[in-house]
Amino acid sequence: MKDYVEQIATELKIENSKVRATLALLAEGATIPFIARYRKEVTGTLDEVQIAQIRDRQAQLEELDKRRQAILDSMTERNLLTDELKAKIEKATTLTELEDIYLPYRPKRKTRASAAREKGLEPLAKEIFAGSPKDPPSEAARYVDAEKGVASAEDALAGARDIIAEWIAEDEHARKEMRKFWFGRSSFASTMVKGKETEGAKFKDYFDWTENVTSIPSHRILAMLRGETEGFLKLKINPPEEEAQQMLERRFVKGSNRSWEQCRIASQDAYKRLLAPAMETELRAELKARADEGAIDVFVRNVRELLMAPPLGQKAVLGVDPGFRTGCKIVCLDRQGTLLHHDVIYPLFSQDSGSQSSAGKAEQKVIDLLKKYNIEAIALGNGTASRETEAFLRGIDYKAAGLPNVPVVMVNESGASIYSASEIAREEFGDYDITVRGAVSIARRLMDPLAELVKIDPKSIGVGQYQHDVDQTALQRSLDDTVISCVNAVGVELNTASKQLLSYVSGLGPQIAANIVKYREENGAFGGRAELKKVARLGPKAYEQCAGFLRIRGAKNPLDSSAVHPERYELVKKMAQDAGLSVADLVNNETNSAKIDVNKYVDKEVGLPTLKDIIKELEKPGRDPRSQLEPVKFAEGVHSINDLKEGMRLPGIITNVTAFGAFVDVGVHQDGLVHVSEMADKFIKDPSTFVKVNQQVNVVVMQVDKDRKRISLSMKR
């Protein structure tokens, strides 16, 4: 296999030795989280982003070389490969450059040029392209041949021009120059499809829109492409056409005689019929790729923020999926997230005309359940009727009922319906209907957002920007990296984690994760990490990769509940012995761990980065990197878009960040938009550098369009 170390190191500005070591670890089957966490000395403390860049660049270079070899093989088989061509192909550094070199030799379907060649007109084309015949029509008359389909001298000249046009269009230098011109000087224009004004109203902003391709942002590209796909917009890329044609003439028309006039006509044809469509196709693809990259970056950052949202932790929770006519589905979960009870209450309308109102019955039922199941928090979905249900729950006099004031926390239920109808939900709660499953998902999201959200396709969570329009392979790869990074950064409780959560742990995957759950069901809780070796198909390599990221709360060996890797247990034991302590004395005791002089333990295998990580982990074993939960409390009396008035100041929570601004939930079942220009007095190019998903903010209502259900908000007024 070709060595790409030097090229990758140069491009990414990372030392050769670090790139080589990283590629070697990846080749051995090490995962990115494992390398970043437990092989810092080997890679020189490269982080996950750098390791992923090295991996991805190697894959790109391998694909480039794979295509290069296919081209060489094709040309060799057809006896077209010369030493000069081979050298050019081997020196090509991009796929575009490679394809430009190959284009004239690429097998083609029948073209006007190939038809002209079949008529024997290539010699005439060569003479004209060299500017030699003083009288092209007279020279062309020699090629008139009715049997070959050349009826006249003009037919012969037309065929010769077709051949010349193809030569011009396939010239690698001309294509390179034209590509640079198109990519730097073109505009992207969007117009309305006639008669689609009303039906395509959501694309109204693009009914007559023009913008330079060098400055158009990703979200506008994707919006216009979607409008075209749905049949409401016509898109066109427009370069300065006259200049483009002049560029070709300067390169290929080298005189003013009649032969060069034929070349000028051929160059115009080459541009209009061959080069311009090819450049538009290439530029469209380039713009789409650029837009995809921007959208994927936005989406991935939002997903990370959502996955790393603060957890409530192990608390008994009452989950509430609100509703009006159908009532509120409620579930009671214990501290491990196990479903103990489910029911329905009707607090928002009178269900019967009896002596006690439906709201009164609902209140008593909630109080009874809180007492019976020792509920410590209420998780309320933010869907239809959520604000009214919130008012009902907050209005209960818990103190009078002999209960502590139970916190009511609004939970983003986006994607909960997807989960409730999924195979995963049917497997977990096969005996319950989808309404119960949805309420369970809401409750569990409060307890641990990460553990619950990994069960849902991230594209269904609702924090993206045209995520269904971008390259799905590239999106999935980035999402997988993000989920894996988040899961391993937090760590996973081995004895309670679902197989979905376990499948994202370094070195595992769906099959081994399922085997772990099966082993747990058959043998009871794991007593220590070493017991993982008994799980089917979990071999030494998988154990090495996963062990440090799995936690066992209450294990006999206290290190099993920490991020200290089993390969360093003996080292920690030696540290404890040298200090006259037991390992248990070091764990969760900052005073004792501070006595350890890590410099004494540096050797060829273990350096200061790992030793410092170990001490940090001993101080607070299994620490959760996520922040503390701070529930948002929406403004009272503001329940729907009809309650909003311009100038209102409201608390809210950011639900989505895009390239053009952030969407904020202010508690009216319709998110409002803070445009990037309304975020701060200073200029902000990238909203994600200023705000994050789940961030609590205060906003001012600027404009309310009730018909289009659009709310404009500001954070700077």
HUHUNOR-V438979 format. One line per field, one symbol per residue. phi: phi as a letter, one per 30 degrees, with the letter a starting at -180 (. if undefined). burial: + if it has 16 or more other C-alpha atoms within 10 Angstrom, else -. A space follows every 10 residues. Layout:
phi: ???
burial: ???
This chain:
phi: .ddceddddd dchbeedddd ddddddddjd cdeddddcbd ddciidcddd ddddeddddd dddddddedd dddddddchc dcdddddddd decbdddddd ddedcdebdd bddddddddi cdeddddddd idddbedddd ddcdaeddic daddeddddd ddddeddddc dddddddddd dddccdcccb bddeiceddc edcedcdabb adddcddedd eddddddded icbccbcbcd ddddddeddd dcccabdddd ddddddddde dddcdedddd dddedddddd deeddddddd dddedddcde cdjdbdbccb cdacddicdb bccddciddc ababbbdcad dbcddcdddd dddddddddd ddchdcaccc dcdeiddddd dddddddddd dicddddccd cdcejddddd cdddddddbd cbdddddddd dddddddaed dddddceedc dibcbhddcd edddddddde edddddeddd ibdddbdddd dddcdeicje ddeddddddd ddcidddade dedddeicde dddedcedcc cbdidedddd cccddedcdd ddddedddci bceddddibd ddddddcddd cdbdcccded dddddddddb diecdddddb ddcdddiccb ddddbejdcb dabdcacbdc lbcbdcjbib dcccdedcda dddbdbeddc bbeiddbcbc dcabcddchb bcbbccc
burial: ---++--++- ---+-+-+++ +++-+----+ ++++++++++ ++++++-+-+ ++-++-++-- +--++--+-- ++-++----- +----+--+- -+----++++ ++--+----- -+++-++-++ ++-++--++- +-+--++-++ +-++-----+ -+++++++++ ++++++++++ -+-++--++- +++--+++++ +++------+ --++-++--+ -++---++++ ++++++++-- -++++-+++- ---++-+++- -+++---+++ ++++++++++ +--+++-+++ -+++--++-- ++++++++++ ++++++++++ ++--++++++ +++---++++ +++++-+-+- -+-+++++-- +-----+++- -++--++-++ --++++++++ +++-++++++ --+--+-+-- -----+-+++ ++++++++++ -+--++--+- ---+++++++ ++++++++++ ++++++-+++ +++++++--+ ----++-++- ++++++++++ ++++++++++ +++++++++- -++++++-++ -----++++- -+--+--+-- -+++++++++ +++---++++ ++++++--+- -+++++---- --+-++++-- -++--+-+-- +----+++++ +--++++++- +++------- -+++---++- +--+----++ ++++++++++ ++++++++++ +++++++++- ------++-- ++++++++++ ++++------ +++++--
